Amino acid sequence: MASQDWFEKDFYAILGVPKDADAAAIKKAYRKLAKQHHPDRNAGDAAAEQRFKDVGEAHAVLSDPKQRQEYDAVRSMAGGGARFRAGAGGPGGATGFEDIFSAFGSGGAGGSRVRFSSGGPGQGQPGGEDINDLLSQMFGGGAGGARGGDPFASGFRGARGPRPGADVNARTTLGFRDAVEGSTVTLTTADGARVTTKIPAGVRDGQKIRLRGKGGEGDPGAPKGDLILTVSVEKHPVFGRDGDHLTVDLPVTFAEAALGATVAVPTLDGTPVRVKVAPGTPSGRVLRVKGRGVAGRHGTGDLLARVQVVVPQRLTDEARAAVETLRDAEAGADPRATLFQQAAT
């Protein structure tokens, strides 16, 4: 069914394809533009949202052979391509409406002639066709269905059908553990409605989740819009996150780092694990605990324990004497020698 704004909108230009583009080229152009302007990739961008709707409308018409034929005929009329000429046909002349209706299989040069009666519906000449009937076939209206008998009046109304509801944006804040393990939250919308939804395990800070059918109301018979939920994740006092890996700073004593030791490491589920600290382990070295991270789409991450060597704040007399003995034993060593050599290059 034709729409009045077909006179104004160039669907070929919207999709960026020529007027003789085949179905494959139209489909390819639509997919590219729909992906580029999709609301999920352009949150809050009203221009991109309108562009997305225009691209969808253009594809809906041009991908349907019947609608595309009607659209091309309407655009031809709007652009002056179809000529209305008065008078009977003769040598060098033609019945004016034939140029238009030839696109709909109603005749043309070398084809069957179309005759128009001057009376109202039901008063056509034998063998002729009433113009209201033909126009109603083109634009979806009936001769008696439009106001005042105007065949264009009903055909140009309501072509798009009921409009779906608008998408709604919302925010929620989760604790670190709830974000890693998954949670169920209840939200209150702007109109006071309550929406309960499941937040999947492993959601990240700033991630957007689309809840289908939880947005604004549409026209009668049309689907509701979506609720686009942005998640904020609170910080944890011990654990951090690196993708699907959990991170933790692991304090060790100087003796444990120097001589080696096996120490306990906390995990998010509360069950400690033991890891081996090799002799001579420096601060900053990362010890990996397999499978104790975040459960993600491609498996579970690891727990990354970063060693932090703790310097004692107070020493007993015996401990001080031991450290002084170590200092004297290492008197000839300069741990910063390599640093200065590299700085000079």
Rosetta blueprint (number, residue, H / E / L):
1 M L
2 A L
3 S L
4 Q H
5 D H
6 W H
7 F H
8 E L
9 K L
10 D L
11 F H
12 Y H
13 A H
14 I H
15 L H
16 G L
17 V L
18 P L
19 K L
20 D L
21 A L
22 D L
23 A H
24 A H
25 A H
26 I H
27 K H
28 K H
29 A H
30 Y H
31 R H
32 K H
33 L H
34 A H
35 K H
36 Q H
37 H L
38 H L
39 P H
40 D H
41 R H
42 N L
43 A L
44 G L
45 D L
46 A H
47 A H
48 A H
49 E H
50 Q H
51 R H
52 F H
53 K H
54 D H
55 V H
56 G H
57 E H
58 A H
59 H H
60 A H
61 V H
62 L H
63 S L
64 D L
65 P H
66 K H
67 Q H
68 R H
69 Q H
70 E H
71 Y H
72 D H
73 A H
74 V H
75 R H
76 S H
77 M H
78 A H
79 G L
80 G L
81 G L
82 A L
83 R L
84 F L
85 R L
86 A L
87 G L
88 A L
89 G L
90 G L
91 P L
92 G L
93 G L
94 A L
95 T L
96 G L
97 F L
98 E H
99 D H
100 I H
101 F H
102 S H
103 A H
104 F H
105 G L
106 S L
107 G L
108 G L
109 A L
110 G L
111 G L
112 S L
113 R L
114 V L
115 R L
116 F E
117 S L
118 S L
119 G L
120 G L
121 P L
122 G L
123 Q L
124 G L
125 Q L
126 P L
127 G L
128 G L
129 E E
130 D L
131 I H
132 N H
133 D H
134 L H
135 L H
136 S H
137 Q H
138 M H
139 F H
140 G L
141 G L
142 G L
143 A L
144 G L
145 G L
146 A L
147 R H
148 G H
149 G H
150 D L
151 P H
152 F H
153 A H
154 S H
155 G H
156 F L
157 R L
158 G L
159 A L
160 R L
161 G L
162 P L
163 R L
164 P L
165 G L
166 A L
167 D L
168 V E
169 N E
170 A E
171 R E
172 T E
173 T E
174 L E
175 G L
176 F H
177 R H
178 D H
179 A H
180 V H
181 E H
182 G L
183 S E
184 T E
185 V E
186 T E
187 L E
188 T E
189 T L
190 A L
191 D L
192 G L
193 A L
194 R E
195 V E
196 T E
197 T E
198 K E
199 I E
200 P L
201 A L
202 G L
203 V L
204 R L
205 D L
206 G L
207 Q L
208 K E
209 I E
210 R E
211 L E
212 R L
213 G L
214 K L
215 G L
216 G L
217 E L
218 G L
219 D L
220 P L
221 G L
222 A L
223 P L
224 K L
225 G L
226 D L
227 L E
228 I E
229 L E
230 T E
231 V E
232 S E
233 V E
234 E L
235 K L
236 H L
237 P L
238 V L
239 F E
240 G E
241 R E
242 D E
243 G L
244 D L
245 H E
246 L E
247 T E
248 V E
249 D E
250 L E
251 P E
252 V E
253 T E
254 F H
255 A H
256 E H
257 A H
258 A H
259 L H
260 G L
261 A E
262 T E
263 V E
264 A E
265 V E
266 P L
267 T L
268 L L
269 D L
270 G L
271 T L
272 P L
273 V E
274 R E
275 V E
276 K E
277 V E
278 A L
279 P L
280 G L
281 T L
282 P L
283 S L
284 G L
285 R L
286 V E
287 L E
288 R E
289 V E
290 K L
291 G L
292 R L
293 G L
294 V L
295 A E
296 G E
297 R L
298 H L
299 G E
300 T E
301 G L
302 D L
303 L E
304 L E
305 A E
306 R E
307 V E
308 Q E
309 V E
310 V E
311 V L
312 P L
313 Q L
314 R L
315 L L
316 T L
317 D H
318 E H
319 A H
320 R H
321 A H
322 A H
323 V H
324 E H
325 T H
326 L H
327 R H
328 D H
329 A H
330 E L
331 A L
332 G L
333 A L
334 D L
335 P L
336 R L
337 A H
338 T H
339 L H
340 F H
341 Q H
342 Q H
343 A H
344 A L
345 T L
